[in-house]
Amino acid sequence: MYNITVFPGDGIGVEVAEQAVKIIRKLGEVHHLVFEIKEELLGGASLDKHGVPITPEALKLAQKSDAVFLGAVGGPKWDNVEASKRPEKALLALRKGLEVFANLRPAKMYPELIDNSPLKKEIVSGVDLLIVRELVGGIYFGTPRGIESLDGKGEKAFNSEVYTTFEVERIARKAFELARRRRRKVTSVDKANILESSQLWRKVVTQVHQEFKDITLDHRYVDDCAMQLVRNPKQFDVIVTTNLFGDILSDESAMLTGSIGMLPSASLGNHHALYEPVHGSAPDIAGKDRGNPLASILSAAMMMEYSFNLHELAFSVEKAVEAVLKEGYRTTDIYQEGTNKVSCSKMGDLVAEKVK
């Protein structure tokens, strides 16, 4: 039995999470496995009912689970609530509570969607890369931080980019381990020509590489990497980088594929894991059955792979998605003339039918 906590969240998160659950249940049916799924509120939905974006009970349930799935959180409805209660605070609390430090964001170009990319076909054809982002350190969590008055001369705002040897070691080791499942190449991205934190980053990554002599390692500055991602993205296999740089580069890589609605993600720790599509709650189309559930479905495939070591199940979901795309079915965000536009729920049904 595999215990899964699902947080549908807000907006289209509710709709795409439903489709991911549909696929998980189909996998259980086909392979005679038991997936026990429990749902809880998170983000704006939790704020509306409980007055907080995540309750202690919800976090405890997640911590007891074998894996956690999240739809999306947030929306303009909660833009004016106090900062400590914003729906997005639930994400930070969940990541911290689960101690997930490695965010995995694959970007894969499906041949059927190549015309959706804003880049030339010859540039994006065959793109298959993985960004490994350090998730619980760096400038998002470093102290001191704050805003101070300058005695009537305005204000000063400051944040701290902080990394320790331990934090860099564990994310580097995770990246090298993942590269062994792929094409055995790691690109470490930093700004070591300017930042002391990046100088430590580069030093520690190089040291950890001594444990993985079968993996090729190269280093790039973040500005050069950003340029190379649109110039020649096929040169990359696994990219490992800091929290801030990973946040930016992973969104850039998302657009190589033409739609952020196609990209799954996993956040891994030593004992827990969180899976979610990388898109937001899209409140403008929420409740209209127009979201793209494929990122959520592929996130469920990552769950089978990384949390449960059910490699064949992960593979079957990926192949089911490819089969549906080859047959010409598209949601609104990836629709092109000559293809068949379908709803969020219908796309989930189509993929479920292909799962074997």
N, C-alpha and C positions, 0 to 999 in steps of 0.2 A: 504494500500500500504506500502511495506517495501522497503526502499532505501538502496542499497548495493553498495559500491565501491569495485572494484576488481583491484588489482595490480598483474598481471601475473608475472612480474619481469623478471628473466633471466633463461637461461637453460631450464631444464624440468619444471620449474615453469609455463611456458607458457602452456605446455601440460596438466599438472595435474590441473591447474586452469580451463582450458576449460572443463574438466570432472566434476569438482565441480559445475560449472555454469550449465552444462547439467542437473545435479541432482536437483539443485535449481529450474530450469525452469520446470522440470517434477513435482516437488512438487506443484508448483503454478498451473500447469495444472490439476493435480489430485484433489487438494483441493480447487480450485477456488479462489486462492489468487494471488495478483499482487506483483511480486518481480521486482522492477525497478533496473536494473544493469547498472552501468557505469564503464568503464575501464579507467585506467590511467597508465602511465609509472612510474617505480620505479627502483632504483638500477642502474645497468650497462646500461639498456635500456634507462633510463632517462639521464644518464650521456652522452651517445652517441648523443642524440638528443638535450638536453638542456644545457649540460655542468655542471649539478649538479645532484646528486643522487635522489633528490626529489625537486620538485618545490613548491613554496608557494601555487600555484593554486591546485596542487595535494593534498597537506596537508589540504587545506581548504575544498576541496570536501570530503575528508575522515572525517573531523570533522563534516560535515553536514549530514553524512550518519547515518543510524540506525545500520549498522554493516560494518566492513571492512574485506575483504578477501585478503590474500597474497599467491602467489605461492612460490617463492624463489628468492634470489638475489645473485649476485656475480659470480666470475669465473676467471680463469687465465688471461683472456683478459685484466682485469683491475688491475692486481697485482701491476703494477708499477706506478699507478696514485698517486698523492699526498694524504697523509693520510686523509686530510679533505674532499676529494672527493671520497673516496672509496665507492663502492656500499653499503657496510654494514652500513655506516653512515646513510643511509636512514632508516634503522630499528630503530636506536636509536632516530632519529628525529620523526619518526612515533609514537613510543611508548611514547615519551615525549609529542608530540603534542596531542595525544589522552588521555594522563594521565592514561594509563593502568598500574596498579601496581601489579596485580596478574596473574601470568602465570600458566595455568592449563595444565598438561601433563599426561593424563591417559596411563597406560600400561596394556593391557588386552591380555590374552593368548587365542587365538581362538583354539579350540580343533583340527581343521583341519590342523593347522600350528605347532603343538607341536613338530614335528620332525625337524623343522627349528631352534629351540632354541639350543644353544650350551650347555645348562644345561640338566640334567637328567629329564625325563618326570615327575617323581614323585615330583620333586622340582617345576616345572613351571606349572603343571596342575592346573587350577583354579585360576591362578594369575589375580587379578583385583585390581589395586591400582591407586591412583591419587597423583601426586606430585604438590604441590602448592608452586611456587617459587616467592619470592618477586622480582620484576622486575626493579624497578627504583631507588633503593638505594644500599647501601653496597659499596664494593670495586670498582665496575665498575664506580661509580659516585662520590665517596668520594674525598674530597680535604683536604690537599694538595696532589698533585701528580706531577710527572715529572721526568726528568733526569738532573742531575747536574754534572758539571766537578769537579774533585778533584785536581785541580791545578797540572796537569801533572801526577797524580797518578791514572788515570782511571776515571771512572764515578760512580755515585750513582743514582740508580733508586728507586722510592718509590711510593707507593699507600696507600690510607687510607680506612680502613674498618669502615664506619660510619653509625650508625642507631640511630634514635630518637624514643622516646616512641610512638609518633603518627604513624610512619611508621610501627612499629611492631604491634601496636594495630589493624590497619586496615587489615593487611595480616592475622593475627591470627583470627580475627573475620570472615574473608572470609573463612578460612579453616574450622572453626567450623560450619559455615552455610552450606558449601558443604558436610560436614560429615553427616549432618542431612538428606541428600538425599541418603546417602549410608549406611554403616554399623556402623556409629556413633563411630568411633575411629580416633583420631588424634595423630600422632607421630611428635613431634617438634624436629628438628635436629639442633644442634649447636656445638660449641667447648668451652663450658663455663668453662672447667677446665684450659683453657689457655688464652682466649680472653675476654677482658672487654666488647667488643661489644656483644659477645655471652652471657655474664652474664646478661646484660640488656635484651637481647632477651628472655632468659629463664624466667626472672622475669616478664616481661610484658605478655608473653604468658600465664603464670600461673595465672596472675591477670585476664586476659580476660576470661579464662576458667571458672571463677566464674559465668559468664553470661550464661554458657552452661553446666549446671550440668548433662544434659542427655547424654553428650558426654564423652567418656573415653579419657584421655590425658596421654601420657607418653613422656619422654624426652630421646633422645639418642645423643651421640657424633657422629660427622659426620663419623669418621673412623669406628666406630662400625656399623653404619647404612650401610655404603658401603659394609662391610663384610656380614651383615645380608641379604642384598638384593640378594646376590648370594647363601647364605646358606639356608634361609627360607623366600622367598619373600611373601608368603601367609599370614604372620603375619601382613602385613601392609594394611591399608585401605587408609587413607589420610596422606601424609607426608607434613609438612609445614617447609620451611627453607629459608635461605638467598639467595641472588642473586648468589653468587659464588658457594655455596654448591648445590643449586638447579640446576645450569648449569651442574655440574658434575654428580650428582646423577640421573638426568632425562635421560642423555645419557646412563648411566649404566642400568637403568631400561628398556630403549628401547631395549637393546640387550637380555633381558629376553625373549622377544617375537620372536626373530629370525630375524627380519627385521625392520629397522628404517622406511621403506616405509609404515608401517602399522599404524604409530602413529600420531594422530592429536594433535592439541593444541589450546588453547584459551587464550587470554590475556585480562583481564577484568579490567575496572575502574568503577567509579561511574556513568559515563554518556556515555562511549564509549567502544567498544570491537573490538579486532583484532583476526582473526582466520587464522591459517596457519598450514601446515604439518611441522613436525620437521626436515625433511630431507633437504639437501642442493640443489643446482642447478644442480648437477651432469652433468657438461659440457661434460663429455666423452660420454654420451648417448643422449645428447640434440638433438632434431630434428629427432630422430630415432623412435619415438613412442614406446619407451621401458620402460618408467617410470612407477612406481606403483602409480595409482591415488587414492588408497583406503584411504591413510592418508588425502588427500585433501577432499575426499568425506565425511569422518568421521568428518573432521573439519567443513564442512557445516552442518552436523548433530548437532554439538555442537553449531553452530550459531542459529539453530532453537530452541535449548534447552535454552541457556543462554541469548540471545539477544531478542528473540521474544516470549519466553514462549510457543512455539508450541511443547509441549512434544510429542504428538502423531506423529508429522512429524519426529522428531529426532529419535524416536523409529522405525519408518518405514524404515528409511535409514539404521539404524544399522542392522535391520533384513534382509534387502535386501543384504547388504554386507555378512552377515552370510550365506544366501541362496546361493549366488554365490560361496562362498568358499566351501560349502558343495557339490556343483555340480562339484567341481574339477577344477575350472578355476583359473589360476595363471599367474601373470606377471613374468618376468624373475627373479627378485630378490627372489621370494618365490617358484619358480618352483621346483618340484621334479618329478622323474621318475614315470610315471603312471598318472600324471595330465595333464591338457590341457593348454599349454602355449598360452597366448593371449597378444595382444598389449595393450598399455595404453588406446587408444580410444575404443577398443573393450570391455575392462573391464568396462569402463564408460557406454557403451551401455547396457551391461549385468546387471549392478546394476540398471540403469534407468528402465529397463524392469520389475524389481522386485518391484519397488516402488509402493505402493498401499495406 
